[in-house]
Amino acid sequence: MLDIDSTVKPLYGHQEGAVVGYNPHKPGRPPAFAGAGLHCYHTHVMANLRLVLGVDVQPGDEHTPKHGQAGLWTLLHRLGRGRWPALLRGDVAWGVEPVMSRAEQEGLAYLFRLRMTANVKRALVKMMAERDWTPAGHGWQGKQTTLRLVGWSRQRRVVVLRRKLERPLVLVDRTQPEQPLLGFAEVEPDREVWEYAGLVTSLDDEILTLGQLYRDRGDCENAFDELKNQWGWGGFTTHDLKRCRLLAGSVALIFTWWSLFVRLADPDHRPEAITSRPLLMQAIARQTQHAGQVTLTISSTHGEHHKARRAYLRIAGFLAQLRQTAEQLDPVQRWYRILSQALKRYLKGRQLDPPRRLAQARTLATVVRGRKIQPAIQS
């Protein structure tokens, strides 16, 4: 599954693309001074694995799917149809006609949060009086219908979710920002309070499955939190947009490498960077050479160095085993063995096979400065 979402980065100073846009943390607030603004990071994440496949940095006022859709389809066509995801998943901003119609045209399944427009609310009012709601997990109930909203080109499957609120409620009045007013909502015994949401999808799965699929999208926000606060998306400045895009892509690549590295240490869990980086990086290494062998001795300075030792031994043991067969494998095959080990929990012990490269299927002729050069890799 491919999660598509965007996040904003506040900027201060004169930077290319620093345009005042929507900031969910400071809604409606003007810039701090002249030149302040935002960058918008349109990000594509492989769900559950926290592997960033691509990031596109745009000016702060280009935060809608209208500006992020081009980068999405460019990424998918670069991957090749055989390596497309099985499902495209996004929040309420992506549940719009241009995205859904393009996905249907390309034959790609999607699951998006639906904006609660007047027509959706009317459908919810009609269904609330009915009793055939089915469980959707975690206290939610679901019911499906087909709608053709304003601007849609066709009818689509819509799943409405609801959940009864049993806990006390507090209302916050922010009409006076300097002193918010609190009010306690009293729910009488003959009244009920429900929260609700809507999903639009091209899938045929049952409501229980769809509810869980969308709840799993929350892990994408954890990746954003790490990228911005632990890996540096929120901590660098550049004058031009080109270098900003280069740095953002580099940070995402390092984040992906670290995700795979810690999965080699613990295939069943993916620890957060705020704990795994100090654990595995606070160490002193010494290299010695004797009898033609190079030995690297690592001394951890972390308080839980015994956990670091187990992690290093697990990684070293796997690499030693891989090295015994490395002479029979080319670099791509070795890389796929590493990926298979890191993602063992999801592959259930299966080995990933590298795609057949065109250069290995036939002999190619490359023209360089008017001369034909036979490639080194032949069929």
N, C-alpha and C positions, 0 to 999 in steps of 0.2 A: 504494500500500500504506500502511496506517495501522499504525504501531507504537504499542503501548500498554505502558506501563511505569510504575513508580513509583520515587521516590527519597525519602530521608529527609533532614531538616534538623535537626541538633542545636540545641536551644534551652536557654538558661540564664536563669533569672529567672522571674517570674510572668507568663506569657502565656497567653491563652485558647487552649485546645486543646493546650497543651504537656503531652502525656501520655507516660509512659514506654512505649516500644514496642520493636520489633525494630530494632537498628542493626547492619548487617552489618560495620561497621568496629570496633564494640565489642560483640561478642556476649556476652550474659550479664552485662554490667557494670552496676552500679547507677548511678543519677544522681549527678552530682558533688555536688550539694547540693539542699536542698528546693526544689521548684519546677522542677527541670530536667526536660527531656523532649524530645519530637520532634514535628515536623510531617511529614506524608506528602504528597508532591506526586504526584498521579495525572496523568500527562501523555500527550497524544496528539500524535504527531509524524508528519508526512508523510515517509515513508521516502526516504532518499537526498538529499532536498532540504533537510533540516534546517529545515523550516517547522513551527512549533508551532501546531497548530489549537486547542488548549485545554489548560488546566491546572486541576485542582481540588485545593485545599488542604484536607486533613482532619487531625484529631488523630492523634498518633503511633501509637495502637493500632488505627487504621482503615486498615491497609496492604494488605488482601487485596482480591481482585476483588469480593467481596461488597459492599465500600464504594465501589469505583471503577466498577462496572458501570453504575450509574445515570447518572453523568456521561458515560460513553461513549455510551450510547444517546440521551441528551439532545442531545449534540453532533451525532450522525448525523441525527436527525430535524430538527434546526435547519438543517442543511445542505440537506436535501431529498434524496429518493431518487435523483434524477438525478445528484447529485454525491457519492454514496457511493463509498468506495474499492472496489477490486476484491478486496482481500485484507486480512484482519485478522490481525496477527502479534504474538505475545507470548511471554514466557518461561514457565518452569515453573509460575508461580503462576496463569496464565490458562488452563491446560489442564484445566479442571474442568467438571463437568456443567452448572451454570447458564449459564456463558458459551457453551459449545458448543451447547447446546440452543437458546438464544436466537438465536445466529447462524444455525443451521439453520432456525429458524422464520422469520427475516427474509430468508433466502436470501442470506446473506453468507458467502463463503468464508473459511476460517481456517487458520492454521498456528501451532501452539503446541508448545512443549517439553513433554515428558511426564514426569511424576514417576515415578521408578524404583521402583515398588511391588513387592511380592513377586510378583504375577501377571505384571508386565512382565519381571521378572528370570527367571521360569520360562520365558517365551517366548523370552528371549534365550539361555538355556541350551540350549533345544531347537534354535534356529537356528544356534548356534555350531558344532554338529556337521555342519551342511550346507555345501555347497560353492558353491551358486549365488548368491553375493554379487555385487552389481554395483557398479562404481565410483560414488562420490558426490562426488568432487573433493577436492583437497588431502590425499590419502592416506587418505581415509575410504572405507569400503565400506558398502553399504546393503542391506537386505532388508525386504520389506514383509509384513504379515500383517493380520488383522482381529481385534480384541479387543473384548470387552465387560467392562470392569472393574467392580469393586464401586461402586455408585452411579451407573453410567451407565445411560441409558434405552434404548440401542441399541448395536449393533456399529459400530465406526468403524475407519477405515484408520489403521494404525500403521506407521511406518517406523523400524526400528532401525538405528542407525549404529554402526560400530566403526572403530577405527584402531589399528594396531599401534605400540607404542612401541619405538623403537630406541635412544633416548638413555639415558644413565645416570640413575638415579633416586636421590633423596635423601628420606628419611623424617624428618619433624620431629615430635618428641614434646613437646607443650606441657602435660604434666601439671604441670610446675613452671614457671609463667609467667616467673619471674625468671631462669631459665636453661634455655632450650629445648635439648633434646638432639637431636643429628643422628645419623642412621643411614644407611648406604649400602646400598641394596638390590642384591644380587648376583643377576642373572638367569642361570641356568644355560643351556647350549646347548639342552637338551631342553625348555625352558620358554619361554613367550611371555607378554608383558604387553600387554593391550589396554585402551584406554579406550572407553567406549561412551556412547550417548545415545539417547533416544527422541523421536520427533515424532508428533503426532496431527494429522490434516488432513482436510479435505473436498475437497481438490484431487485431480485425476486425473493430474497431471503425473508424469513419470518421476522416479526417485529422485535422479538427478544434479541435476535442476532444484530439487527440494525441499531438498537439502543446501545448495546455494548460496543459495537464498532465505533460509534460516534463518541462515546465516553472515552475510549482509548485515545482519541485525538488530543486529549489534555496533556499527554506526554510530550507533545510538540512544544508546549509552553516551557517545559523543563529544559529542553534543548536551548531555547532562546535565552532563558535565565543564565545557563552556563556560558553560552557564547558571549553574552554582553557583560556579565559580571566576573567570570572566571578566566575567560580566554582573550578578551581584549576588544570585542566589537565596540564597546562603549568607551575605549580608552586610548584612541589614536586620532590624530588630526592630520589632514592633508589640505593643500591649497586647491588641488585639481581633482575632479571626479574620477579620472582614469586611475590614478594611484590609489584612491580610496577603494575602488572596485578590486584592484589587485590585492590590497592588504586584506579586505574583507574575505576574498576567496582563499587567501593563504591561511587566515585564522580558521576558516571553516575546514580546510584540508587538515590542519594540525589537530583540530577537534575530532575529526573523523579518525585520524591515525591513533589518537589516544584512546578513543572508544574501542578500537580493535585491540590495542595493546593491553588494556585492562581486562578485556574479555579473554585474552590468552592467559592472564593470571587467574581469573575466576570466570569460567565459561557460563556459570549459572546466574551471575549477577553482573550488573553494570554499575559500579559505584560512582557516586558523584565526584566531580573534579575537586570540589572543596576539601574532600577527604583523601581521595586517591593520589592526588598530586603531591601533597606533603609526605604521604606514606611511602611512595615509590621514588621520589626525587630527592628527599633529604638524606643523602648518603655520600660517602667519600670512597672513591675507587682508586685502586693501585694496580698498575700493570707490571707484571714480571715476566721474564723470558728465560727458559731453562730447557736445555736439550731439544731445542727446536720447537718447543711448545710455549704459547703465550697464555698466561693465566691472569685473569682479571679478578681481583679480590675486592668485594664491595662491603663496606662497613656502614650500616644504617645508623643514623643519629636520631631516628624517630622513637618516641616513647613506646610504640607498639611494634618494635623492630621484628618481633617473632612473626607477625603477619606479613611484613615485607619479605622476610626470609622465605616463607612458604611460597609467596608469589614469585620471587626470583627463581627458586628451585623448580617450580612448575614450568616457567617459561624456558629456563635453561635446559630442562629435560626434554621438552618438545623440540627445541632447536637442535639439540644434539642428535635426536632421532632423525630429524629432517636432514641433517648434514650427512648422515650415513647413506642416504639415497639421493643426495643433491646432485651427484655426478650424472645420474641418469635423467635428470629433469632440467629443462631450460628455465630461465628466470620467471617466465609467466606461470609455468606449472608449479614452481616453488611458491610463488605468491598465492596461487589458488589453494595449495595445501595449508598455508598459514590462515587464509580466510576460512577454510573448512574447519580448522581447529578453533578459531575464535568464535565462529557461529555454530558450534556443535550443538548447542541447546536447541536451535531452530531447525537445523538440518537433520537432527536425530541420527547422527553418525554417518550420513551420506557425504560423499566427496563432491565438491564442486568441480565441474569440468570447464576448462577455458573454451571460449568460442573458437570455431575454426576460422583461422585467419586466411584472408584472401591470398596473402603472400605465400602461404604454405600449400594452397590448392593448385596454383599454377605458376609458371615462370613469367615474370614481368620484365618489361624493358623500360628503363628510365632514361629519359633524354636530359642530359646535363650539358649545357653549353654546346648543343648541337651534336654531342657524341652519345652513342648508345652504351649503357653500362649494365651488365647483367647483375641482378641483385644477388646478395649472398645467400638469401633463403630461397630455396627452390622446392618444387613439389617432390 
